[in-house]
């Protein structure tokens, strides 16, 4: 997102456009001047508290950046759980996610201008010297053109922008002579071969050393790219041209944007997610503002701000009109089909759309920005973080959270636009959640599952490039920043480009190819620049009044009670409204009634039926009300039909020394025994049962008495195992898979079924661990003998007092430190309940490539949202609406079959290999300690 606004000045729209050379400078002042007249309804935050939070952000950045430099540099990224660098080719492949890694110290380059924003000028100078000394851009590595552009090229240009600024100030960087710019130019020429297509759209990947199509390149055969991948180049490429005078970069980026514009769907003015780079045919014809498209829209508006070309603004406004007409269903933003924009394309939203409220602030359309931001905040308050994807009724669809900064970005820009201290409190919540749930000894770890709180050994470079930058700016006053932030525009990776580039090296002819389309009208431009008369009305509670109806939108989407029928009398002669329990999808009369109520019925390919209500399409307001009630009844009916069969995953947390709660294992629940979501967690030491399969009376009852019994899967029913260990006095049970190498990382979790009989006699909790997770506990027992675990519905906070009490003495520190490292490195976290293909949503738009399918059970009418406060209503008939959301795949397997009925997707690392890795970590840590001593 950008600091600058884009358009016609800060007052009411005017009939004549300002000279383009003045646009960027004028726009940059719009938000600032507007905030000076705003008084918010919430209690203001004191200067002292803002400073305290700003200092907290600085300390968090130091923790993340310092650990990267200590444990990972010159690797591209830090692996915060194992305290080592992620080097491509030396770690197991993560698929497309690894395309951002080019063996060019990615995190350091991505963090350059963050150091200056955070007033760490000395560290910045040191970092620039390291980049110039150590970074090699001529590596035989295939990288993403998109990611390399926004992170590396953008990082070098942002670093150059602030280096010359500091040099002009006269204290730092006096030795600097455009070295970063020369590296950026070198990288730019390395990326240019990707544009060698007839369309001008770039190949998605390129080899840094060998380019495209050469046998050694291992690339050039791709046919498709995402819209954002091809449309998010203009800022960096144009800046490179303006800085160096080499016009070729801006020309190539403009050609790609021109082609995308020409290929938009003309009747809807929308673009699809994926396009063929040779033919221009849309491969995926769904359209939204999230993954795959997001930064294409962002760069159209920002290209107008930075370059002053009216055609970019006209294109953006045309697209924006279509977005607000079809995709925006406040507070939701739902994907649609480009050829049938009234038809929703999927029933969930992805986390990347969280940037859109910030873009709407830049556009000046403040009301929907506040609404969508508030909806997202409610989801965050429910789950601590924004899940990678969540359904329209706010259940978790994909449970990961790789510490994305888009919500913080929108929070910052909404605070700039409104001055409402409410958004400072939102930022404070983000800081608290990061420290409480994501902070680990070697940095900050991505959340693998927001429901159980387990981690992934991942800290992406964008976390340092964006998150800390936006959080610090949120709490900083103008005097806290050593330069004027209003003189710069933010790229999609939050790199800073100076607005004075708008008047530098203007050798690119600005041909307006947009105005020929007669569908454009002047109303599209009314919101070009934030308008104080609309953004900041006399009512000081303006923003609060917009948020208030959405305060409980997430909770209200999960109705608990029976929906009451209207008490008022029916209209004279009218039939009683259609009830959900009476509805038949094959009854023509019922379908006609649905249409009258504004409810559409869509038959999905998998046999389910989707119901969507647009109240505006109802025959009357009364019919719209009937439709709302009908949709709510459908949700309630669906909940009743599910009979609580879907259970969320559980957590097994090792709490004894030296783990102290750091190790969180994802466990499958049981359909019998103590329900951990309704009762207090169970805590105790673990002991193996004899016989280990637990299929007969235990021969070692004294060993499991008062403890949590470990049992191997196989040879009998789960319920029989539970009864045998319960009779021996166990307080809980953990069943460990006998299929060696199985893991929640690659296998869908399932719940243990009963034996078809009454299981009310089983009173203890029972959980299931795959082999990989189970081996963690078994190895811990062999190493430490006494191992205490916590069985719960969600991982609990670590107890710092316990850690301090049990810290080893100084004499033992060297021996114990290796054990500590071991415990950290073995944090095996939670399950991806999606397929491996679906879990590939990565750092930026090109990552969301899986087909738009829903993983809910197949029943009848399905999908979507119940939001009583809005005029858009959808309902799902295939899953109960629960607090912990995501529907798990049911598997009613019994212990009589030792082979799980699942598809493992890919080969799992053998246990021997896991132990070998563990030992290598210990040896490496010991060597590191010797070096330090």
PEWOVEN-V472896 format. One line per field, one symbol per residue. phi: phi as a letter, one per 40 degrees, with the letter a starting at -180 (. if undefined). burial: # if it has 16 or more other ideal C-beta (glycine too) atoms within 10 Angstrom, else .. A space follows every 10 residues. Layout:
phi = ???
burial = ???
This chain:
phi = .bcccbichc ccdbcbccdc ccdccccccc ccccccbcbc ccccccdccc cccccccccc cdcccccccc bbdcccacbc cbfaccbcgc bdcbgcdccc cbfbfdcccc cdccdcdcgb cccccccccc dccbcbcbcc bcbccccccc cccccccccc dccccccccg bbgcccbgcc cccccdcdcc cddcccbccg ccdcbacccb gbgcdccfah ccbbaccccc bbbccccccc cccbgccccc cccccccccc cccccccbgb bccbbccbcg cccbbcbabb dgbdcccdcc ccccccbgcd cccccdcccc dccccbccbd ccbbcbcccb ccbccababb ccccccdccc ccchcccccc ccccdccccc ccbgbccdaa ccbgccbbcc acgcccccdc cccccccbgc cdcccccccc ccccccbbcb dbhbbcccac cbgcbbcabc cccccbdccc ccccbccdcc bcaccccbbc cccgccbccc ccbbfccccb ccbbcccccc bcccbcbcbd bccbcbcccc bdcccccdcb dbcccccbcb cccccdcccc cdgccdcccc cccbcccdcc cccdcccgbb bbccccgcbb bbbbdcccca cccccccccc cccccccccc ccffccbccb bbbcbccbcf gccbbcbccb cagccccbbc cbbacbaccb cccgcadccb cccbdgbccc bcchgacdcc dcccccccgc caabcbdccd gcaccbbccb bcccbgbcbc ccbccbbbbc dccccccccc cccbgcbbbb cacadcccbc cccccbcccd cccccccccc cdcccbccbb cccccdcccc dbcadcccbc ccbbccccbb dbggbbbccb cbbbabbbac cbccgdcccc bccbccbccc cbbcgacccc cdcccccccc cccccccccc ccc
burial = ########## ..#....#.# ..######.# #..##..#.# ##..#....# ..##.###.# #.###.###. ########## ######.#.. #..#.##### ########## ########## #.###.##.. #...#.#... ########## ########## #######... .##..#..## #.###.##.# #####.#.## ########## ##....#.## ...####### ########## ####.#..## ########## #.###..### #######... .#.####### ########## ########## ########## ####.##### ########.. #..####### ########## ######.### ########## .######### ########## ########## ########## ####.###.# #.##..#### .######### ########## ########## ######.... .##..##### #########. ##........ ...#.....# ...####### ##..##...# .###.##..# ..##.####. ..#....... ......##.# ..#....... #.######## .......### #####.##.. .###.##### #########. .#..###### ########## ########## ####.#.... ########## #.###..#.. #.##..#### ########## ######.### #########. ########## #####...#. .#.####### ########## ...#..#### #####..#.. ..#....... .....##### ########## ######.### ########## .#.####.#. #######..# ########## ##.######. ..#.#....# .#.#...#.. #..#...#.. ##.##..#.. ...
